Amino acid sequence: MFYKRDEERIARAKESLIDHAPEGRTDLVSALRGHDVARAAKCLVVMVKIGKKVTRHVLAVVPGDARLDLQAVKALLEGTYAAFASRDKAEELAGSVSGTVLPFSYHPGLEVVADPALLKVPELFFNAARLDRSIALATDDYARIAAPRIAPITVSP
């Protein structure tokens, strides 16, 4: 769901649409779009247990060539356990099917956390909530629109 403030932030964005063969895997869709996989915004939904009774969800956004560090996400939220959310839960929170998750959240129960390495490239690429269309978006615009929490959440190579 978009709100008026979101429309105003999005209206100034520098973006372009890219049509391609249907694909949701980051490495393969990056090749179809014609860019280095490091410029892809890979989006993963993580479930974090905080004690025995509280569960939070995070939309972790990392460079396409990076691996998510679940322990870093757990520590960031001061959790006791972290794992990838089930496919059903991830799709419910993200509002789209697996492989098409946007690097934005419009669900109050899904916090966006982006790795700082993601913001080092001038332009990001991600599927546009469908497998056959992607968006290229200036990184500065992404940071302004999504307003993610910035924290190191990838595994060092």
Backbone as a chain_set.jsonl record, in Angstrom:
{"seq": "MFYKRDEERIARAKESLIDHAPEGRTDLVSALRGHDVARAAKCLVVMVKIGKKVTRHVLAVVPGDARLDLQAVKALLEGTYAAFASRDKAEELAGSVSGTVLPFSYHPGLEVVADPALLKVPELFFNAARLDRSIALATDDYARIAAPRIAPITVSP", "coords": {"N": [[0.838, -1.167, 0.0], [0.634, 2.137, -0.939], [1.392, 5.338, 0.361], [0.624, 8.853, 0.553], [3.018, 10.298, 1.158], [4.9, 8.494, 0.23], [4.42, 8.477, -2.522], [5.278, 11.054, -3.17], [8.02, 10.886, -2.57], [8.794, 8.921, -4.38], [8.208, 10.019, -6.856], [10.325, 11.661, -7.695], [12.334, 9.952, -8.411], [15.004, 8.422, -10.27], [14.602, 6.133, -12.574], [14.441, 3.099, -14.549], [12.736, 0.748, -16.638], [13.198, -2.706, -17.331], [12.602, -5.194, -19.554], [12.629, -8.735, -19.714], [13.42, -12.267, -20.148], [11.5, -14.52, -18.106], [12.766, -14.798, -14.856], [14.043, -15.47, -11.616], [16.288, -15.955, -10.112], [19.118, -14.474, -8.769], [21.771, -14.39, -9.926], [21.32, -15.347, -12.54], [19.284, -13.638, -13.566], [20.626, -11.235, -13.466], [22.504, -11.538, -15.499], [20.736, -11.629, -17.692], [19.77, -9.03, -17.601], [22.048, -7.648, -18.105], [24.142, -6.701, -16.39], [26.693, -6.512, -13.813], [26.575, -8.93, -11.221], [26.942, -7.95, -8.652], [25.656, -5.539, -8.594], [23.029, -6.053, -8.272], [20.128, -5.963, -6.224], [19.668, -8.088, -3.839], [17.043, -9.658, -2.197], [15.975, -10.825, 0.863], [13.878, -12.49, 3.127], [13.882, -12.616, 6.565], [13.345, -14.368, 9.59], [13.327, -13.544, 12.946], [13.71, -14.605, 16.189], [12.905, -13.2, 19.26], [13.617, -13.856, 22.288], [11.229, -16.137, 23.757], [8.636, -15.533, 22.978], [8.342, -13.465, 21.11], [8.425, -12.615, 17.72], [10.144, -11.249, 15.018], [10.345, -9.844, 11.72], [12.58, -9.361, 9.027], [13.469, -7.619, 6.106], [16.092, -8.321, 4.403], [18.463, -6.701, 2.509], [20.867, -7.143, 0.204], [24.007, -6.993, -1.654], [23.978, -8.624, -4.839], [26.007, -10.52, -5.182], [26.728, -11.27, -2.686], [26.666, -13.072, 0.459], [24.157, -13.553, 2.833], [24.496, -12.92, 6.297], [23.181, -14.601, 8.721], [23.627, -14.656, 11.451], [24.545, -12.097, 11.957], [22.248, -10.591, 11.461], [20.61, -11.607, 13.467], [22.05, -10.736, 15.732], [21.884, -7.955, 15.352], [19.182, -7.442, 15.837], [19.089, -8.218, 18.39], [18.366, -10.86, 18.907], [17.436, -14.304, 19.664], [17.417, -16.367, 17.937], [17.695, -16.933, 14.448], [16.472, -17.314, 11.138], [15.828, -18.092, 7.681], [12.728, -16.903, 6.559], [9.716, -18.796, 6.122], [8.615, -19.729, 2.849], [5.897, -19.103, 2.338], [5.339, -17.21, 4.394], [7.234, -15.226, 3.807], [6.377, -14.386, 1.259], [3.843, -13.43, 1.915], [4.459, -11.236, 3.622], [6.095, -9.679, 1.948], [4.49, -9.239, -0.212], [4.694, -10.264, -2.74], [5.703, -12.914, -5.001], [8.257, -15.392, -4.359], [11.505, -14.634, -5.504], [10.785, -12.339, -6.739], [10.767, -10.304, -4.962], [10.628, -7.024, -3.818], [13.022, -4.426, -2.894], [11.885, -2.911, -0.881], [9.615, -2.174, 1.801], [6.232, -2.333, 2.558], [4.816, -3.282, 4.537], [3.913, -3.227, 7.876], [5.065, -5.045, 9.622], [7.53, -5.765, 8.633], [10.736, -4.999, 8.589], [13.132, -3.09, 6.814], [16.458, -3.799, 6.162], [19.527, -2.844, 5.017], [22.641, -3.803, 3.647], [25.7, -2.005, 3.973], [27.442, -2.238, 1.797], [25.82, -2.487, -0.385], [25.139, 0.088, -1.054], [27.248, 1.196, -2.374], [27.413, 1.173, -5.115], [26.478, 2.931, -8.134], [23.952, 2.478, -9.22], [21.143, 0.375, -8.76], [19.72, -2.866, -9.396], [16.722, -4.73, -9.649], [14.101, -7.215, -9.508], [10.825, -6.358, -10.579], [8.596, -6.987, -8.833], [7.691, -9.025, -10.35], [8.564, -11.745, -12.535], [9.462, -11.223, -15.121], [10.183, -8.609, -15.535], [12.254, -5.901, -14.664], [13.683, -3.354, -12.538], [15.824, -0.611, -12.851], [17.433, 1.458, -10.679], [18.583, 4.507, -9.399], [20.993, 4.433, -6.868], [21.102, 6.315, -4.787], [18.487, 7.277, -4.89], [17.131, 4.943, -4.195], [17.967, 4.644, -1.497], [16.849, 6.951, -0.392], [14.082, 6.602, -0.854], [13.426, 4.036, 0.237], [14.518, 4.221, 2.762], [16.183, 2.507, 4.421], [17.328, 0.657, 7.315], [20.701, 0.763, 7.927], [23.191, -1.612, 8.063], [25.941, -3.843, 8.628], [25.42, -6.876, 7.196], [26.324, -9.034, 5.804], [28.31, -11.918, 4.931], [31.76, -11.928, 5.306], [34.032, -12.275, 2.599]], "CA": [[0.0, 0.0, 0.0], [1.381, 3.387, -1.01], [0.833, 6.487, 1.048], [0.924, 10.11, -0.132], [4.431, 10.646, 1.317], [5.655, 7.593, -0.625], [4.264, 8.964, -3.889], [6.12, 12.233, -3.32], [9.423, 10.446, -2.6], [9.021, 8.119, -5.578], [8.044, 10.851, -8.052], [11.601, 12.255, -8.106], [13.325, 8.889, -8.62], [15.538, 8.14, -11.606], [14.496, 4.693, -12.754], [14.052, 2.617, -15.865], [12.227, -0.614, -16.648], [13.902, -3.632, -18.217], [11.866, -6.432, -19.799], [13.537, -9.859, -19.982], [12.817, -13.583, -19.95], [11.184, -14.727, -16.692], [13.845, -15.365, -14.036], [14.077, -14.926, -10.274], [17.58, -16.189, -9.464], [19.897, -13.239, -8.887], [22.876, -14.497, -10.877], [20.812, -15.512, -13.904], [18.568, -12.442, -14.017], [21.634, -10.184, -13.678], [23.036, -11.759, -16.853], [19.696, -11.217, -18.634], [19.667, -7.571, -17.563], [23.295, -7.12, -18.641], [24.969, -5.989, -15.409], [27.415, -7.328, -12.853], [25.686, -9.411, -10.164], [27.135, -7.115, -7.455], [24.758, -4.378, -8.683], [21.663, -6.503, -8.003], [19.668, -5.882, -4.834], [19.096, -9.385, -3.468], [16.118, -9.408, -1.095], [15.713, -12.051, 1.607], [13.071, -12.266, 4.317], [14.448, -13.356, 7.692], [12.57, -14.423, 10.817], [14.201, -13.464, 14.119], [13.038, -14.807, 17.468], [13.387, -12.381, 20.362], [13.096, -14.638, 23.404], [10.329, -17.238, 23.384], [7.29, -15.114, 22.588], [8.313, -12.388, 20.117], [9.051, -12.885, 16.432], [10.202, -10.106, 14.106], [10.783, -10.173, 10.362], [13.461, -8.384, 8.398], [13.769, -7.728, 4.684], [17.529, -8.086, 4.271], [18.799, -6.331, 1.133], [22.323, -7.273, 0.098], [24.471, -7.093, -3.039], [23.679, -9.914, -5.441], [27.111, -11.471, -5.084], [27.046, -11.444, -1.263], [25.894, -14.033, 1.249], [23.59, -12.984, 4.047], [24.987, -13.445, 7.559], [22.036, -14.695, 9.624], [24.063, -14.329, 12.808], [24.607, -10.633, 12.045], [20.86, -10.12, 11.562], [20.176, -11.987, 14.821], [22.701, -9.827, 16.685], [21.356, -6.616, 15.129], [17.872, -7.35, 16.481], [19.249, -8.779, 19.735], [17.534, -12.049, 18.915], [17.956, -15.563, 20.182], [17.409, -17.32, 16.826], [17.357, -16.337, 13.149], [16.412, -18.242, 10.011], [15.047, -17.563, 6.569], [11.288, -17.086, 6.741], [9.122, -19.756, 5.195], [8.217, -19.111, 1.584], [4.553, -18.518, 2.499], [5.421, -16.016, 5.24], [7.995, -14.216, 3.06], [5.518, -13.858, 0.2], [2.783, -12.658, 2.568], [5.009, -9.963, 4.102], [6.649, -8.908, 0.83], [3.43, -8.916, -1.17], [5.003, -10.799, -4.063], [6.224, -14.28, -4.948], [9.693, -15.577, -4.213], [12.24, -14.291, -6.721], [10.331, -11.041, -7.241], [10.621, -9.419, -3.806], [11.186, -5.679, -3.958], [13.847, -4.02, -1.749], [11.079, -1.959, -0.116], [8.572, -2.826, 2.571], [5.037, -1.562, 2.867], [4.153, -4.042, 5.59], [4.447, -2.735, 9.155], [5.795, -6.097, 10.32], [8.721, -6.136, 7.87], [11.73, -3.919, 8.624], [14.158, -3.178, 5.767], [17.842, -3.612, 6.59], [20.41, -2.942, 3.854], [24.07, -3.854, 3.917], [26.336, -0.802, 3.431], [28.077, -2.522, 0.501], [24.8, -2.285, -1.414], [25.043, 1.504, -1.39], [28.506, 1.642, -2.989], [27.278, 1.223, -6.571], [25.629, 4.085, -8.492], [22.624, 2.08, -9.659], [20.743, -0.961, -8.332], [18.788, -3.585, -10.25], [15.923, -5.716, -8.931], [12.864, -7.566, -10.173], [9.741, -5.409, -10.301], [7.481, -7.771, -8.304], [7.34, -10.019, -11.357], [9.776, -12.416, -13.01], [9.859, -10.829, -16.475], [10.45, -7.17, -15.612], [13.112, -5.406, -13.593], [13.86, -1.914, -12.399], [17.143, -0.04, -12.567], [17.134, 2.623, -9.855], [19.761, 5.155, -8.814], [21.167, 4.0, -5.478], [20.705, 7.418, -3.908], [17.029, 7.289, -4.855], [16.717, 3.793, -3.395], [18.192, 4.948, -0.075], [15.896, 7.985, 0.003], [12.718, 6.071, -0.891], [13.267, 2.906, 1.157], [14.993, 4.618, 4.095], [16.486, 1.288, 5.169], [18.324, 0.64, 8.388], [21.977, 0.349, 7.323], [24.0, -2.394, 8.996], [26.659, -4.923, 7.953], [24.686, -8.137, 7.35], [26.829, -10.04, 4.871], [29.468, -12.704, 5.34], [32.992, -11.467, 4.658], [34.589, -13.324, 1.734]], "C": [[0.894, 1.245, 0.0], [0.643, 4.467, -0.238], [1.276, 7.737, 0.304], [2.409, 10.468, -0.032], [5.314, 9.753, 0.432], [5.593, 8.067, -2.081], [5.171, 10.164, -4.145], [7.6, 11.849, -3.393], [9.738, 9.714, -3.897], [9.004, 8.981, -6.833], [9.362, 11.416, -8.563], [12.657, 11.215, -8.477], [13.725, 8.762, -10.088], [15.552, 6.625, -11.769], [14.198, 4.366, -14.199], [13.604, 1.168, -15.73], [12.989, -1.437, -17.665], [13.045, -4.884, -18.347], [12.864, -7.512, -20.18], [12.774, -11.162, -19.813], [12.547, -13.786, -18.461], [12.332, -15.415, -15.942], [13.859, -14.681, -12.679], [15.394, -15.137, -9.553], [18.521, -15.04, -9.798], [20.992, -13.325, -9.937], [22.38, -14.584, -12.32], [20.082, -14.274, -14.414], [19.539, -11.28, -14.221], [22.235, -10.306, -15.071], [22.013, -11.32, -17.906], [19.587, -9.694, -18.714], [20.946, -6.899, -18.052], [24.139, -6.318, -17.664], [25.68, -6.99, -14.5], [26.479, -7.696, -11.7], [25.817, -8.588, -8.877], [26.204, -5.905, -7.447], [23.293, -4.761, -8.478], [21.359, -6.328, -6.523], [18.956, -7.201, -4.525], [18.298, -9.201, -2.187], [15.712, -10.732, -0.442], [14.928, -11.727, 2.872], [13.559, -13.211, 5.419], [13.515, -13.242, 8.893], [13.556, -14.437, 11.982], [13.344, -13.63, 15.368], [13.713, -13.926, 18.509], [12.813, -13.046, 21.62], [12.155, -15.71, 22.895], [9.016, -16.782, 22.77], [7.222, -14.083, 21.467], [9.059, -12.831, 18.859], [9.001, -11.618, 15.595], [10.674, -10.598, 12.75], [11.552, -9.005, 9.77], [13.533, -8.677, 6.907], [15.231, -7.331, 4.549], [17.839, -7.838, 2.802], [20.31, -6.266, 1.045], [22.732, -7.279, -1.368], [24.26, -8.515, -3.565], [24.768, -10.952, -5.334], [27.494, -11.773, -3.636], [26.178, -12.533, -0.644], [25.415, -13.35, 2.521], [24.163, -13.688, 5.267], [23.821, -13.444, 8.547], [22.412, -14.337, 11.052], [24.151, -12.811, 13.003], [23.207, -10.035, 12.185], [20.327, -10.415, 12.963], [20.757, -11.028, 15.855], [22.14, -8.415, 16.569], [20.024, -6.416, 15.855], [17.896, -7.88, 17.91], [18.348, -9.994, 19.919], [18.221, -13.251, 19.528], [18.06, -16.614, 19.085], [17.052, -16.566, 15.553], [17.4, -17.407, 12.074], [15.676, -17.551, 8.87], [13.576, -17.855, 6.842], [10.798, -18.146, 5.767], [8.698, -19.017, 3.926], [6.855, -18.424, 1.719], [4.603, -17.213, 3.288], [6.141, -14.886, 4.5], [7.121, -13.573, 1.983], [4.374, -13.023, 0.766], [3.301, -11.275, 2.981], [5.478, -9.069, 2.96], [5.578, -8.501, -0.177], [3.722, -9.362, -2.583], [5.637, -12.177, -3.908], [7.745, -14.293, -4.84], [10.394, -15.332, -5.551], [11.849, -12.947, -7.296], [10.231, -10.0, -6.139], [11.348, -8.1, -4.044], [12.054, -5.323, -2.748], [13.198, -2.927, -0.903], [10.082, -2.751, 0.711], [7.437, -1.842, 2.816], [4.189, -2.316, 3.876], [4.74, -3.614, 6.929], [5.245, -3.779, 9.931], [7.064, -6.542, 9.622], [9.67, -4.941, 7.79], [12.779, -4.143, 7.529], [15.522, -2.868, 6.379], [18.719, -3.838, 5.363], [21.867, -2.97, 4.304], [24.731, -2.626, 3.294], [27.008, -1.02, 2.074], [27.103, -2.309, -0.655], [24.794, -0.847, -1.925], [26.29, 2.051, -2.071], [28.444, 1.725, -4.514], [26.335, 2.358, -6.949], [24.183, 3.729, -8.826], [22.364, 0.639, -9.222], [19.725, -1.542, -9.303], [18.032, -4.597, -9.412], [14.662, -6.007, -9.72], [11.744, -6.668, -9.68], [8.472, -6.143, -9.865], [6.893, -8.713, -9.355], [8.624, -10.568, -11.955], [10.289, -11.905, -14.352], [10.114, -9.324, -16.643], [11.285, -6.768, -14.404], [13.151, -3.896, -13.617], [15.332, -1.624, -12.176], [16.859, 1.281, -11.866], [18.428, 3.198, -9.307], [19.823, 4.803, -7.337], [20.771, 5.079, -4.493], [19.183, 7.496, -3.781], [16.504, 6.115, -4.034], [16.825, 4.121, -1.903], [17.176, 5.976, 0.43], [14.477, 7.429, 0.099], [12.511, 4.992, 0.174], [13.607, 3.274, 2.593], [15.324, 3.401, 4.951], [17.386, 1.552, 6.362], [19.595, 0.09, 7.747], [22.807, -0.375, 8.378], [24.721, -3.491, 8.206], [25.986, -6.275, 8.237], [25.119, -9.191, 6.337], [28.051, -10.733, 5.456], [30.682, -12.167, 4.596], [33.565, -12.601, 3.814], [35.887, -13.881, 2.289]], "O": [[1.791, 1.382, 0.832], [-0.587, 4.492, -0.2], [2.211, 7.681, -0.496], [3.005, 10.895, -1.021], [6.352, 10.197, -0.058], [6.603, 8.056, -2.784], [5.764, 10.278, -5.218], [8.35, 12.419, -4.185], [10.826, 9.869, -4.451], [9.728, 8.688, -7.785], [9.501, 11.633, -9.766], [13.778, 11.586, -8.826], [12.924, 8.958, -11.002], [16.385, 5.927, -11.193], [13.766, 5.218, -14.975], [14.036, 0.452, -14.826], [13.377, -0.94, -18.723], [12.788, -5.564, -17.353], [13.836, -7.244, -20.887], [11.62, -11.164, -19.385], [13.295, -13.271, -17.631], [12.803, -16.477, -16.347], [13.707, -13.462, -12.59], [15.607, -14.559, -8.487], [18.695, -14.681, -10.963], [21.127, -12.419, -10.759], [22.955, -13.967, -13.216], [20.244, -13.898, -15.575], [19.295, -10.423, -15.07], [22.452, -9.301, -15.748], [22.384, -10.705, -18.906], [19.338, -9.143, -19.786], [20.936, -5.712, -18.378], [24.788, -5.351, -18.062], [25.31, -8.162, -14.433], [25.684, -6.869, -11.254], [24.874, -8.542, -8.087], [25.986, -5.306, -6.394], [22.415, -3.899, -8.507], [22.229, -6.52, -5.674], [17.801, -7.402, -4.9], [18.805, -8.656, -1.206], [15.183, -11.631, -1.095], [15.273, -10.798, 3.603], [13.637, -14.425, 5.234], [12.969, -12.176, 9.178], [14.496, -15.232, 12.006], [12.38, -12.893, 15.579], [14.938, -13.91, 18.625], [11.655, -12.819, 21.971], [12.258, -16.147, 21.749], [8.346, -17.57, 22.102], [6.144, -13.848, 20.922], [10.173, -13.35, 18.928], [7.952, -10.985, 15.473], [11.322, -11.64, 12.645], [11.224, -7.837, 9.98], [13.643, -9.831, 6.493], [15.567, -6.147, 4.578], [17.518, -8.663, 1.947], [20.955, -5.455, 1.709], [21.902, -7.539, -2.238], [24.357, -9.485, -2.813], [24.488, -12.149, -5.389], [28.484, -12.462, -3.391], [25.107, -12.866, -1.151], [26.177, -12.657, 3.195], [24.303, -14.911, 5.274], [23.507, -12.413, 9.142], [21.599, -13.774, 11.785], [23.863, -12.304, 14.087], [23.007, -9.084, 12.94], [19.67, -9.571, 13.573], [20.047, -10.562, 16.747], [21.942, -7.745, 17.583], [19.771, -5.352, 16.419], [16.857, -7.981, 18.562], [17.666, -10.141, 20.933], [19.406, -13.225, 19.861], [18.715, -17.639, 19.271], [16.21, -15.668, 15.57], [18.255, -18.292, 12.093], [14.989, -16.55, 9.074], [13.23, -18.941, 7.306], [11.398, -18.362, 4.715], [8.455, -17.811, 3.953], [6.681, -17.292, 1.265], [3.983, -16.224, 2.897], [5.717, -13.732, 4.555], [7.129, -12.353, 1.82], [3.978, -12.022, 0.167], [2.651, -10.263, 2.718], [5.286, -7.853, 2.994], [5.747, -7.527, -0.91], [3.08, -8.902, -3.527], [6.056, -12.557, -2.815], [8.418, -13.324, -5.19], [9.922, -15.775, -6.598], [12.488, -12.455, -8.226], [9.671, -8.924, -6.354], [12.52, -8.071, -4.419], [11.838, -5.873, -1.669], [13.889, -2.117, -0.286], [9.741, -3.88, 0.358], [7.645, -0.697, 3.218], [3.004, -2.032, 4.051], [5.959, -3.64, 7.096], [6.026, -3.422, 10.813], [7.627, -7.58, 9.968], [9.443, -3.999, 7.031], [13.255, -5.263, 7.344], [15.72, -1.835, 7.018], [18.662, -4.899, 4.741], [22.265, -2.252, 5.222], [24.36, -2.235, 2.186], [27.129, -0.081, 1.288], [27.514, -1.988, -1.77], [24.481, -0.596, -3.089], [26.378, 3.254, -2.318], [29.341, 2.296, -5.135], [25.469, 2.717, -6.151], [23.292, 4.573, -8.728], [23.25, -0.212, -9.303], [18.968, -0.814, -9.946], [18.622, -5.256, -8.555], [14.198, -5.176, -10.5], [11.716, -6.269, -8.516], [7.405, -5.95, -10.448], [5.743, -9.138, -9.253], [9.666, -9.917, -11.886], [11.451, -12.135, -14.687], [10.243, -8.833, -17.765], [11.058, -7.226, -13.284], [12.719, -3.25, -14.572], [16.002, -2.311, -11.405], [16.133, 2.125, -12.391], [19.277, 2.46, -8.806], [18.813, 4.869, -6.637], [20.162, 4.784, -3.464], [18.655, 7.749, -2.698], [15.55, 6.263, -3.27], [15.883, 3.9, -1.142], [16.7, 5.874, 1.56], [13.749, 7.753, 1.037], [11.534, 5.032, 0.923], [13.051, 2.706, 3.533], [14.82, 3.264, 6.066], [18.11, 2.546, 6.406], [19.554, -0.951, 7.091], [23.09, 0.169, 9.445], [24.18, -4.01, 7.23], [25.985, -6.752, 9.372], [24.373, -10.126, 6.046], [28.727, -10.213, 6.344], [30.63, -11.973, 3.381], [33.586, -13.752, 4.249], [36.486, -14.77, 1.685]]}, "num_chains": 1, "name": "protein.A"}
